[in-house]
Structures are given as C-alpha cells and as structure tokens.
Amino acid sequence: MKKLTLIFSLAILISSCKKENKRKDIVNNLKQYTIEQFMNNEAISGGSFSPDNSKLLVSSNRSGIYNIYTVPNTGGEYKAITKSDSSSIFSVSYFPNDERMLFRMDDNGNEIFHLYLRDTDASIKELTPFEDARASFYGWTDDEKSFFYGSNKRDKRYVDLYEMDIEKFESKLIYQNDKGLDFNSISRDKKTIALIKTINTNDNDLFIYNTVTKTMDKINKKQSKNFAEDFSKDSKWLYYTTDQGSEFSYLMRYNIEKKTREKVLEKNWDIDGSYYTKTGKYRVDFINEDAKSKIEITDVTTGKALPLPDFKNGSITNVIFSKDEKNIRFYVGGSHTPSNLYTYNLETKAQHQLSDVLNKEIDSDHMVNAEVIRYKSFDGVEIPAIYYKPHQATKNNKVPAMLWVHGGPGGQSTQRFSSLIQYVVNHGYAVLAVNNRGSSGYGKTFYQMDDLNHGEKDLQDCVEGKNWLASRPEIDPSKIGIMGGSYGGYMTMAGLTYTPEEFAVGVNIYGVTNWMRTLKNIPPW
C-alpha cells in the first residue's frame, strides 16, 4: 500500500512539474498578437449534408466576407459556390433529394434577408423578392416537396407563416399572424402550429393553432417561460420546454388530442433545446451546464445515451444528423479555441475535422483556458463568473484586469471563444466575465433578481467582481477596469457614473445610454 501511495504521489509530482515547465516555456516564448490577427480567425457556420452524404454546405468568411462553400464529408479542400465581395451570403440547406441549394442574403448588411435558390446549373433565383420585407427559412416539410418560411411582407410588424413548393416555387399562406405571436414549430402533418406570445422578459405563453379548425389552445396553465421544441413523428405530441414550478427549464410533452401532458427530461440546469431526428430514432437535447454547452443524444428505442467523442476541454455544440441518420456533424470549441466543424460516422466511429479556423499566425498554446469561479456579492448572493488569467500573471508579476459584462440584460457569458477577450488577455490583462444577477442559465429566481433594478444591484455585483479581482495575488488592484457591449456597455457607463471610484477605466462598446433614440430606431418587426 505504501509503495502504491509513493508511486501515485510521484506521478502527481511529475505531472505537476511537466505542467509548470510547459507554463514557463509558454511564458518565455509568449507572443503578443494584434487585434487584426485575432479578428482574422476564420468563421464557419452551417453544415447541411448533401443527399448522398459526400459533402457539406457551409458558410465561411475566409474570403473576407461570408460566402457559401462545399467541403467533403471526410475533410479536404473547400470549393467556393458564391463569390460575393459586398453582401454576406449564408448557406441554408441542400435540397432533400438533389444538389440544389438554398441560401440567404441581405443588402449590404441591412439585415433584411431574402431566400435564394442556386440551381444545379449554377443559376441563381430570388425566391422571396419582397421589398423591405424579411424572409426566414423554417424547415422542410415531411414529404420534402416544399419548405416553410416566415415573412413580414404583408405587415412589417408581424411575421406570417408560408409554405413554398419546390417545383414551381409558389407560396401559400399557412398562418396569418395578426397578434404578434412568434412561430416555434409545425407538426409533420401540417395540422398544428406551435406559437408563443411574449409576456415579459421572463415569461411567455405557448399556444397550438389548428390549421383545419382555425382554433387556438393555450398550453401552459400558469405564467412561465415556455418554448415549443418539436412534434413527434406521428404529430400526436408536442415537445416543449417550460420552467413552470421549477427553477430550471425541463422537457415536457403534450398530447394534442387528449390534452394531457407528461415530463420527459429534467436536469439541474436549463434544457435549452430538444429535437427528434427525421425517423424519430434519436432525440437530441441541449443543456446549459454552468455556462458550458452539453449535448445528449438518446436512442429512443433503447433509452440509452449515444456515446460521443470526448474532446476534453472542448464542448460539442450544434449537432445535426444526416438524412439517413448514419452521420452527424457538430462543432467543437471552448474558451481557448474557436469552434471547428467535425463529422462523425455512427457506424464506423470515424471522426473527421473539417476546419481549422484559428489564424495560422497565432500559436494555440498562447491562448488561455478560462475557469468558472464564484464569489459572494454585497448581500450574500453567489455570483458565477468566468476567469481568464494571463500566462504571465504571477504574484511577482501583477497584471491589470478588466471586468467583462455580457449583453442582454438577460444574456450570459459562456465558456466559448472570444477573439476580443483573448486579445485583451494576450496583452497582459486578466478578464473576469461576470454573470451578474439577471443573467440566464442559473435559475429563474437569479434571472429575475434585477427586474426594474438595472444599474443598481447588478452593478454592485460587478463592483464585488472587481473586489474579487483585487484580492487575487496576481492582480494589480489599482488597475481594474470595466467593459462590455450593449447592456454590458450600459453597465460600463453605469459603473463610471454611479461608482466612479471603483474602476480605473471603462470601455463602452455600443452600450445603450439613450433609450429614446434606441426605441425610435428599432425596426417594426
């Protein structure tokens, strides 16, 4: 037993020495990169499988602006499909049974997106040529002969639901939205539409609309946060998330005919989304686990979890199945690395990385892996935060620090890569990304704590975050600032206005400071 203890202790000591030597090596060779280098990481999104699974349709900004590309399923060279040099173009989907493509594009960044068809002969056709009206793809019909989309062409304030066939590309109105409801999902038999009505920043009502009888039923019994996720393959059940009677959102299902409901899945964190694959064989659940995305895939027949590759410090996000359900594509990233696209074959277990998006001029070892910390605020409330410590920071080499406040106000700083934060850290500033009261992801009570109270108790949470930084041996307590965008920019200005003695500097990135101007400039939709 003593020998085993000694061997175990030696192993820990050797591992610790290796980590320390690696840290010293990184510090000795640490480079400082420009903001241009950090912002020159490639951004990849989308990933629709072609009908034969041989390639994926993606969006990338590798040309300097977003265009669409195809990339082989097992990795390889990206083939440019569009070559725009002005308006960004984003992939939507391959057609279900041929290699025609859907994509969306606005007019030089005006955010009024239209849907387009790229035919197999490379010709382009605009499918939603509605002046000053947006169009959003909602999904393919179960028979794959048409697709659903939303548009505010009838009334700029409201988004209606349409169906467009893929033979003549003619549209028909499915649901006229005169009450400002938001579309969530539609059943596979097209008879039931799930809609939500916003009550306040915390709650919304969930409705189902019968397209045959033209009747509307409210699903939630009490005021709560509700979102429709998917319908069962036989269209008999609506799956939805709700926080009714609970701190966190959980998954329920509602029998449309019998009007009964039952709980499907509950965690100690919010279930942020859920969907079934086309055949109904698998259910994919998205869980917000302590500011980190967690994916669970369940084989519905056996009830067992589908094993996924382990990426250690990386999180799997955005999982989509191929039509035959033999392949999945997903993204993997973390606080220290931007997300890369992967494919995984469920039968052969073959795994392929399809992108390498970090700027080749940047050494990945120079990035900082953040850690989740918690501290007590002025009234004892526990505040979660994400801490980025520069490699060169020690008690003998104290560094300045910045408090980062997310947008929202009900947003959340997560363990995902931020070029701006990594740039600041690379230049020797520690960063504490605070999830002050009012942030999502930590329960309903915590989320509601700053209602009608912005710039007061939530600001005090930030001040206590500054105090936590000041207590760290590697931080220079006289050089702590605050920064953020949108609501985070507002909080920066609140900090400099109401607690000017606390922060040495503030950086307001498009923060809201003039509410009248903001409200007057919000688009009708």
N, C-alpha and C positions, 0 to 999 in steps of 0.2 A: 504493500500500500504506500509506504514512504517513497519507494522508487517511482511509483506512478505519479505521486504528488510532485516529486522533484522534476520528472520529465515534463509534466504538464506546466509547471512553473517556468522551466527553461524554454518551453515552446512559446509561452506568452511573452517572456523576456525577449526572445529572438524576434518574434513578430513585431513587438513594440519598437525594438531597435531598427528593424527594417523600415517601419513607417516613419520614424524620426529621421533616418538617413535620407529617405526619399523626400521628406519635407524640406530638409536642409538643401538637398540638391535642387529642388524646385525654387527655393528662395534665392539660392546663389545664381541660378540661371533665369530668374523671372524677367520676362519682358513686359514692357508697358505698350499696349496697343491703342491705336487711335479709335475715336468713335466711328470713323468711316469703316475701319476694319471690322469692328463689332457689328455694325449695321449691314455689312456686306455678306453676312451669312445668307445662304440660300433658304428660301421659304417654300416648302412643299405642302400641298393640301389635296384633298380628294383621294381618289383611288378606286374608280369603278372598273370591275373586271370586264374584259371583252367576253362575248358569248362563248368562245372556246377556251377561256381562261389563260390564253397565251400571253396576254399583256394587260396593263392597267392604264386608265386615262387619268391624268393628274394635272394639277396646276403648279406652276413654278415661276418665280421671279428671276431666274438665272440670267435672263436677257436684260435685266434692269427694270422690267415691268412684267406683270403676270401675263403668261400665255399658257396654252394647253399643250401637253406632250403625251406621248405614249412611251411606256417603258416595259421591257419583257418581265414576265411574272417571276423569273428566277434572277433578275438583275441584268444590267447591261446598259447600253447606250440609250439616251433619251432622244426621241425623234420629235422635232417641233412640228405641231399641227397648225398653229397660228403664229403670226409674226408681227403682232401689233407693236407700235412704238409710241402710242399715245394712251388709249384706253386699256385698262386692265381687263383681261379675259379669263374667266374661271370655268373649269370643267364642271359639268353636272352629272352626266351619265352616258355610257354607251346605251344604245337601244337594246332591248332584251334579246333580240334574235338576229341582229345584223350589226355591222360596224358603223352605222350612222351614229352621230354624236350630238348630244345636247350641251350647250354651253350658255353662260350668261355674261352680259357685258353692259356697262353703263356708258355715259357720255362724258369721258374725261373726268371721272371722279364725282359726278353729281349724285351718285347713289340711287339713281332711277334705273334699276336694272331691267333689261329685257331678255327674253329667251330666244335662242337661235338654234338652227339646225345646220350641222355640217354633214352633207351627204357623202356617200362613198366615192363620188367623183370630185370631191373637194369643194363643191359649190356651197355657198352659204345662203341661208334663207332666214329672215327675221320672222319669228312665229308670233310675237306679241308687239306689233308696231303701233302701240297706243301712246299718243302724245302726252308727255308729262305724267305717265302712269307706270307704276312698278309692276313687275311680274316675278313670282317666286315659284319654283318647282316644288311640288308636294309629294310626288311619288308616282310610280307606275300602277295601273290597275292590275287586278289579279289575273285577268285574261291576257294582259300585255298588249292589248290593242289600242291603248290610249294612256294618257297620263293626266294627273290633276295638277292644277296650278292656281295660285291666288293672284288677284289683280284688283287695283283700285281705280280701274278705268271708268266705272260707272259713277262713282262718287269718291273724290280724292281722300275723303276721311275714312272710308271703310274698305276692307279687303274682302271681295267676294270669292267664292269657290267655283272654278270652272273645270271642265273636262275637255281635253283636246284629243281627237283621234289621230293616229299616226299614218293614215293612208292619204286623206285629203287635208289634214291639218285644219279641221273646222272645230270651233269651240262651242260648247253649250254651257249655260249657267246651271250649276248644281244647287248652289245656296246663295241667296241674296242677303247680304249682311247689312241690315238696317239699324242694328242696335250696338254696333261697335264691338262685337264679340271676336275672339281670336280663334282661328282654326287650330285644332290639335291633331286630329286623326280621322280617318274614314274607314268603315268596315269593308271587308273584301267583297261583300255582295252589294256594296254601294248604297245600302239602305239606311245606314246610321252614321251620322257625323258627330264627332265629339268637339265641343266648343267650350271656351272659358270666358268668363266675364270678370274683369279686374275690379275688386272692391277697394283695396288699398295696397300699400307696398308689401303687406304681409299675406293677404288673403285673396282668393278668387273663387268664384263658383264654377262648378263643372256641369255642363248640360250635354244631353244627347238629343239630336234632332233627327226625326224620322222623315226621310225624303219621300216616302209614299203617302203617309197620313198627314204630313206637314205639321206634326206636333212636336213639342219641346218638353223634355223632362229634366228636372234638376236632380243631380246625383248625390251631392254632399248634403247631409242633414244639418250640419252646423257650420258656422263661419270658420273657414280653414283654408290652407293652401292646397290646391288640387291641380293636377295635370294629367291629361289622358296620355297614355304611352303607346298602346297598341290594341288591336282587336284580335281575338282568336281566329284561327284559320276558318272555322265554321261560322264566324260572325255572331256567335251567340253570347260572347263575353267581351266586355270592355275591361282592359287592364289600365289601372291608373295609380298614381302616387298621391298620397294625402298625408298631412300631419295632424288630422283630426284626433284629438285626445292624446297626442304624443308630442314629445319634443322634436323628434326627427321624422322625416317623410318615409313612409313604408309603402309597399306594393300591395294593392287590393285588386280584386276582380269583381265585376258587376254583371249579373245575369240579366240581359236586356229584356227577355220575355217575362221571367218570374220576378224581376226587380228585387233580387236577393244579392247579397254580397258576402265575400269571404276574404280573409287575409291570405296573401301568397308568400310574402317575404318581408322580414323586418330585421334591421341591424341597429347597432348603437351609433350609427351615423346616417346621414341623409342618403336615400336611394335617389339619385339624380335622374335616372332614366332606365328604361327597360324596353326590349322589343323581341319579337319572335322571328325566326328565320322563315323563309318563304314556305317551306313544307311544315313548319311548326315543330321541327325536330329539336331545335335548340332555343333557349331563352338567354338573352344577353342582358346582364344587369350592370349598371354603372353606379359605383358607390364613392361618395366623397369622404374618404377616410383620413381625417386630420390633415386637410389641405393637400391630400395626395390622391390621385385617381386610382381606383381599384376596379378591375373588371372581373366579373364572374360569369362563366358560360355553363349553363346547366343542360344536360341531356334530359329532355322532358320525359322520355320513356323510362329511364332508369332513376332519374332524380339525382344522378351523380354529377359532380363538377367535372368539366372538361379540363384536363391538365394543359397549362400554357407554359411557354418557355419562361425561364427565370432570368431577368435582366438585372438582378441585384439592386443597384441604386437607381435604375431606370423604371419608369412606370409605363405600362401598356395603356394606350388610350385609343378611342375612335375605332372600334372593331367593326368590320363589315365582312359578311360571308359572300363567297361566290354563289352564283345561281344554283350550282349542283351541290353546294354545301360541303365541298371537299377541300376548299381553300379558304383561308381568312387573310385579310390584310389589316394591319394595325400600325399605329405609331408608337415609338418608344422614345422617351425623353426624361429629363429631370432638371433640377435646379442648376446643374453643372453642364448640361448639354442640351442643345436644341433637338427637337423631335425628328427622328428619321423614320422613313417608311419601310415596313417589312411585309413579307408574305410568309405564310406557314401552311404546309400541306398536312391536313389532319390524318391522312392515311400513312404517308411515308415519314412524317415528322420532319421533313426537310424545311429548313428555315433560310430565308434569303433577305439580305439587307439591300434595299433598292435605292437608297440615297445616302449621302454623306454631306450634310448641309453646313457643318462648321467651316468657316473660312479657312482655307488651307494655310493662310499666313499666321493663324493662331494655333498655339500648342495647347491641346486639350488639357494637359496636366496643369496649365496655368489657370484654369477655371476653378471656381470654389464651389464645393458641395455644401449646401445650406443645411442647417439643423433646426428642428422645431423646438422652441423654448416656451416657457410660460412664466409670467410674473403677476404679482398681485397689484391691482390698481388702488386708488385712494380709498375706496370703500370696501376693499376685500375681494372684489370680483376678479376672477382669474382671467388674464388676457393671453391668448395664444399669439405667437409671433414666429417669424422665420428669420434666422440669424445667419448672415454671411460674414465670415471672418477672413480678412485678407491673409494670404500665406505668410506675409512678412510681419504680421502683428504679433508682438510678444509683450510681456511686462517691461522688458528693457527697450522695446521699440514701440512706444504707444502711438496709436494712429487716430486720426479724426473719424467721425462717424456721421451717418445720415439716417434719420428715421424716414421710412418709406410708408406712405399712406395710399391704399388702393382707391379705385374709383367706386362709384355706386350711387348712394352711400351704402347699399346693401351688398357690395361686392366682397371679394375675398382674395387675399394674397395666397397663392398656392406654391407648391414645390415644382414650379415649371420654369423653364429657362427664360431669362430676361436679358436681352443684349445691353440695355441701359444699366441695369443693376450690376451685371458682371463688369461692365466698363468702369463704373464707379469703384467697385471693389478692386479691380485690377490696378487702379490708380491710387490704391492705398487707403480707401475709406471703408470702414466696416458699415454694413447696412442691416438695419432691423426693420423688416417688413411687418408692420403691426396689423393684427386683425382686431381692431378696437370693437367695443360693444356696438352692435348694429351690423356686424359682419355676418354673412351667411356661412353655413357649414357647421355651426356649433350649437344648434338647437334653437327652437322658436323663442324661448324666453330671452336668450342672449341677442337674437336678431332684433327683437322689439325694444331693447333697452334704450336706444337713442331716438325713438319716435318723438317728434316735437321737441327735440333736445340737441340738434346738431350744433357743434361748436361749443358745447358745454362739457357734459360728462365724457363724450367720446374724445374731446380734446384733452381732458385730464388723463384719459388712458394713454394718449400719446406722450404727455408730459411724464407719466410714470415709466413709459418705454424709454424715454430719454434718461431718466434716473437709473433704469436698469443698465443702460449702456455705460453711464458714468461710473457705475460700480465695478465694471469689468477692469481687470488689471491691464489689459492690452489697449484700453481706450483713453484718449486724452479728454478729460471731462470738460475742458474749456472750448472744445471744438466739436460740438454736436449740432447738426442742423436738421431741418425737416423738409421733405419734398414729396410731390405726388401730382397726379393728373386728374382732371375732372373734379370729383368730390375730394380726392387727395390734394388737388390744388386749392380747393376751398379751405380744407383743413390747414394747409400751409399758411394761407392768409389769416385764418382764424388764430393760428398759433402766433404769428408775428404781431397780430393786432391785440389779442387779449392776454397773451403771456410772452411779451417781447423779451423778458429777461431770461427765458428758458433756452432759446435757440440762438446759436451764433449766426445762422444764415438760413434762408428759406428759398426754395426753388418751386415756383408755381407753374405747372405745365397745364395749360388750357383749363385752369380752375374756374369754377362758376363763382363770380363775385357780383354780377349784375343780373338779378333774377328777371327783371322786366325785359331786358334785352334778350335774355335766353328764351323766355316764354314767347316773345314776339317772333323769334326766328325758328321755332320748332315747326317742321313740315306738318301739313294737315293730317297725315296718317299717323 
